[in-house]
Amino acid sequence: MSRRKLGVYMIVQKFGGIAMRDEQMRAACIEHIRDGLNKYRHVLVVVSAIGRMHDPYSTDSLLQLTTAFSSDMKARDLAASCGELIAAAVLSAELKAAGVPNLVLHGNRAGVTTSGEFGDAAIESIDTSPILDGFEESRCLIIPGFQGVNDKGEVMTLGRGGSDLTAIALGAALQAHHVTFYKDVPGVMTDDPKQVATAKKLDKISLQDFLPLLDCEKPIIQKRAAMHALDKKTPLYIRGICNPEEGTWVLP
């Protein structure tokens, strides 16, 4: 199979903090990865930090290690990036224990070059070469989300929800079949199911119509990431991490 045709045979799977929060949830992630490998042959996994808020390895917890981070954004970003690195290492080990060979790519090997401000960097470019080389070694690759490396080799983070942007940007650069997001809801809902009992799941929605739904306090994915998907015409699939029913296709 040529590298040029790789996208037809690969998907990106994005697992957020809820999906990564404990061993039981990660077991569900592993089954989704197995399924992806069976259907598409190559899977690129992007992970967020484990858990949320006050969980020990969440981004919020790491940023509370010292008040000095408030005056040193470079150090703050370096600490913040560790949450995704830990998540990648944990999932990698558990995948191998479950009989799923994989390879973690991070730092320069992830190919994500950033620029701009620490704490809210932009993705300047993506070099797919190390990822394509990685796929020659393993059918399953894991990349920590939320981060890249600038031209000085310094780690920069992409802002709140930046792992979503990592997943979509990598999917677009690799021309993946689609990018799947695993959430604690079954898909894109007409309303917040925690507030509206009659909320229904949509089977399909256009990216253009999807964007206004992200103008809320807790959007289902980062709006900046969704705008990148619209710009690059990257199909998205949003589904529940523990729900067997079909999710929602978000299409260009």
C-alpha positions as CSV (number, residue, x, y, z in Angstrom):
1,M,0.0,0.0,0.0
2,S,1.4,3.3,-1.0
3,R,1.7,6.2,1.4
4,R,-0.5,8.3,-0.9
5,K,-3.4,6.0,-0.4
6,L,-3.0,5.6,3.4
7,G,-5.9,7.9,4.2
8,V,-8.4,5.6,2.7
9,Y,-7.3,2.9,5.1
10,M,-6.9,4.9,8.3
11,I,-8.9,6.9,10.8
12,V,-8.2,9.1,13.7
13,Q,-9.8,8.3,17.1
14,K,-9.9,11.0,19.8
15,F,-10.4,9.9,23.4
16,G,-11.0,12.7,25.9
17,G,-10.5,13.0,29.7
18,I,-13.7,11.1,30.6
19,A,-12.8,8.2,28.3
20,M,-9.3,8.0,29.8
21,R,-10.2,8.5,33.4
22,D,-9.9,4.9,34.8
23,E,-9.0,1.4,33.7
24,Q,-12.6,0.4,33.1
25,M,-13.2,3.3,30.7
26,R,-9.9,2.7,29.0
27,A,-10.9,-0.9,28.4
28,A,-13.8,0.5,26.3
29,C,-11.2,2.7,24.4
30,I,-9.2,-0.4,23.7
31,E,-12.2,-2.2,22.2
32,H,-12.9,0.8,20.0
33,I,-9.3,0.8,18.8
34,R,-9.5,-2.9,18.0
35,D,-12.7,-2.3,16.0
36,G,-11.0,0.6,14.2
37,L,-8.0,-1.6,13.3
38,N,-10.3,-4.3,12.0
39,K,-12.3,-1.9,9.8
40,Y,-9.7,0.6,8.6
41,R,-6.3,-1.2,9.2
42,H,-4.5,1.9,10.5
43,V,-5.6,3.9,13.5
44,L,-4.1,7.1,14.9
45,V,-5.2,7.7,18.5
46,V,-5.1,11.2,20.0
47,V,-5.5,11.4,23.8
48,S,-6.4,14.1,26.3
49,A,-5.1,14.1,29.9
50,I,-6.7,11.6,32.3
51,G,-9.8,12.8,34.0
52,R,-11.1,16.3,34.7
53,M,-10.8,19.1,37.2
54,H,-9.3,17.7,40.4
55,D,-8.3,14.2,39.2
56,P,-4.6,13.9,39.9
57,Y,-3.3,13.8,36.4
58,S,-5.7,16.3,34.8
59,T,-4.5,19.5,33.2
60,D,-6.1,21.6,35.9
61,S,-4.4,19.6,38.6
62,L,-1.0,19.9,37.0
63,L,-1.4,23.7,36.6
64,Q,-2.1,24.0,40.3
65,L,1.3,22.5,41.3
66,T,2.7,26.1,41.8
67,T,1.5,29.6,41.7
68,A,4.7,30.5,39.8
69,F,3.2,29.2,36.6
70,S,1.1,32.4,36.4
71,S,4.2,34.3,35.6
72,D,6.0,31.7,33.4
73,M,3.9,30.5,30.5
74,K,6.7,28.5,29.0
75,A,7.1,26.4,32.1
76,R,3.3,26.3,32.5
77,D,2.9,24.8,29.0
78,L,5.7,22.2,29.7
79,A,3.8,21.1,32.8
80,A,0.4,21.1,31.1
81,S,1.7,19.0,28.3
82,C,2.6,16.2,30.7
83,G,-1.1,15.2,31.2
84,E,-1.4,14.0,27.7
85,L,2.0,12.3,27.8
86,I,1.0,10.3,30.8
87,A,-2.3,9.4,29.2
88,A,-0.5,8.2,26.0
89,A,1.9,6.1,28.1
90,V,-0.8,4.5,30.2
91,L,-3.0,3.7,27.1
92,S,0.0,2.4,25.2
93,A,0.9,0.0,28.1
94,E,-2.7,-1.2,28.5
95,L,-3.0,-1.8,24.7
96,K,0.1,-3.9,24.7
97,A,-1.1,-5.9,27.7
98,A,-4.3,-6.5,25.8
99,G,-2.4,-7.8,22.8
100,V,-2.6,-4.6,20.6
101,P,0.9,-3.5,19.4
102,N,1.3,0.3,19.2
103,L,3.8,3.1,19.1
104,V,3.7,6.5,20.9
105,L,4.9,9.5,18.9
106,H,5.5,12.7,20.9
107,G,7.5,15.9,20.6
108,N,9.2,16.3,17.2
109,R,8.1,12.8,16.3
110,A,4.5,13.9,16.3
111,G,5.2,16.3,13.5
112,V,3.1,19.2,14.9
113,T,4.9,22.5,14.7
114,T,3.4,25.4,16.6
115,S,3.8,29.2,16.8
116,G,2.3,32.2,18.6
117,E,1.7,32.5,22.3
118,F,2.4,29.9,25.0
119,G,-1.0,28.6,26.4
120,D,-2.9,29.4,23.1
121,A,-0.5,28.4,20.3
122,A,-1.5,27.9,16.7
123,I,-0.6,24.9,14.6
124,E,1.9,26.3,12.1
125,S,2.4,23.1,10.1
126,I,2.3,19.3,10.3
127,D,5.0,17.1,9.0
128,T,3.4,13.7,8.3
129,S,6.7,11.9,7.5
130,P,7.3,10.7,11.1
131,I,3.7,9.5,11.3
132,L,3.9,7.7,8.0
133,D,7.2,6.1,9.1
134,G,5.5,5.1,12.4
135,F,2.7,3.4,10.5
136,E,5.3,1.2,8.8
137,E,6.3,0.0,12.2
138,S,2.9,-0.3,13.8
139,R,-0.7,-0.2,12.6
140,C,-1.7,1.8,15.8
141,L,0.0,5.0,16.7
142,I,-0.8,7.2,19.8
143,I,-0.1,10.9,19.8
144,P,-0.6,13.2,22.9
145,G,-3.1,15.9,22.0
146,F,-3.1,19.6,23.0
147,Q,0.5,20.4,22.1
148,G,3.2,20.9,19.6
149,V,6.8,22.1,19.4
150,N,7.9,25.5,18.1
151,D,11.0,26.2,15.9
152,K,13.1,26.4,19.1
153,G,12.0,22.9,20.2
154,E,9.9,24.3,23.0
155,V,6.6,22.7,23.9
156,M,3.5,24.9,23.4
157,T,-0.1,24.1,24.2
158,L,-3.1,24.8,22.0
159,G,-5.6,26.2,24.5
160,R,-8.6,24.7,26.2
161,G,-9.9,21.7,24.2
162,G,-6.8,21.8,22.1
163,S,-6.6,18.0,21.8
164,D,-9.7,18.2,19.5
165,L,-7.7,20.5,17.2
166,T,-4.8,18.1,17.3
167,A,-7.0,15.2,16.2
168,I,-8.7,17.1,13.4
169,A,-5.5,18.8,12.1
170,L,-3.7,15.4,12.0
171,G,-6.7,13.8,10.3
172,A,-6.8,16.6,7.7
173,A,-3.0,16.4,7.0
174,L,-3.1,12.6,6.6
175,Q,-6.4,12.7,4.6
176,A,-7.9,10.2,7.1
177,H,-11.3,8.6,6.2
178,H,-12.7,10.5,9.2
179,V,-12.0,11.6,12.8
180,T,-14.1,9.9,15.5
181,F,-14.7,11.6,18.9
182,Y,-15.8,9.4,21.8
183,K,-17.9,11.3,24.3
184,D,-20.2,10.8,27.4
185,V,-23.2,11.5,25.2
186,P,-24.4,9.2,22.3
187,G,-23.8,11.9,19.6
188,V,-24.7,15.4,18.7
189,M,-27.9,16.2,20.5
190,T,-30.7,18.7,19.8
191,D,-30.3,20.0,23.3
192,D,-28.2,19.4,26.4
193,P,-29.6,16.0,27.7
194,K,-28.6,17.0,31.2
195,Q,-31.0,19.9,31.0
196,V,-33.6,18.9,28.5
197,A,-35.2,15.4,28.9
198,T,-36.6,15.4,25.4
199,A,-33.2,16.0,23.7
200,K,-32.7,13.7,20.7
201,K,-29.6,12.5,18.9
202,L,-29.0,13.7,15.3
203,D,-27.9,11.0,12.8
204,K,-26.3,13.5,10.6
205,I,-25.5,17.3,10.4
206,S,-23.4,19.5,8.2
207,L,-20.3,21.1,9.7
208,Q,-21.8,24.5,8.8
209,D,-24.9,23.8,10.9
210,F,-22.8,22.2,13.6
211,L,-20.7,25.3,14.4
212,P,-23.5,27.3,16.1
213,L,-24.1,24.4,18.5
214,L,-20.6,24.9,19.8
215,D,-21.4,28.5,21.1
216,C,-22.0,27.3,24.6
217,E,-20.2,26.9,27.9
218,K,-19.3,23.2,27.3
219,P,-19.2,22.5,23.6
220,I,-19.1,18.9,22.5
221,I,-15.8,19.6,20.7
222,Q,-13.7,22.7,20.5
223,K,-15.2,25.2,18.0
224,R,-11.7,26.2,16.7
225,A,-11.2,22.5,15.8
226,A,-14.6,22.2,14.1
227,M,-13.8,25.3,12.0
228,H,-10.5,23.6,10.9
229,A,-12.6,20.6,9.9
230,L,-14.9,22.8,7.8
231,D,-11.9,24.5,6.2
232,K,-10.2,21.2,5.4
233,K,-13.4,19.3,4.6
234,T,-12.7,16.6,7.2
235,P,-15.6,14.3,8.1
236,L,-16.2,13.8,11.8
237,Y,-18.1,11.1,13.7
238,I,-19.2,11.8,17.2
239,R,-20.4,8.8,19.4
240,G,-20.7,7.6,22.9
241,I,-17.7,5.9,24.5
242,C,-19.8,3.3,26.3
243,N,-23.0,3.4,24.1
244,P,-23.3,0.8,21.3
245,E,-25.7,2.8,19.2
246,E,-24.7,4.7,16.1
247,G,-23.4,8.3,16.7
248,T,-23.7,11.4,14.6
249,W,-21.9,12.1,11.3
250,V,-20.8,15.7,11.0
251,L,-20.0,16.2,7.3
252,P,-18.5,18.9,5.1
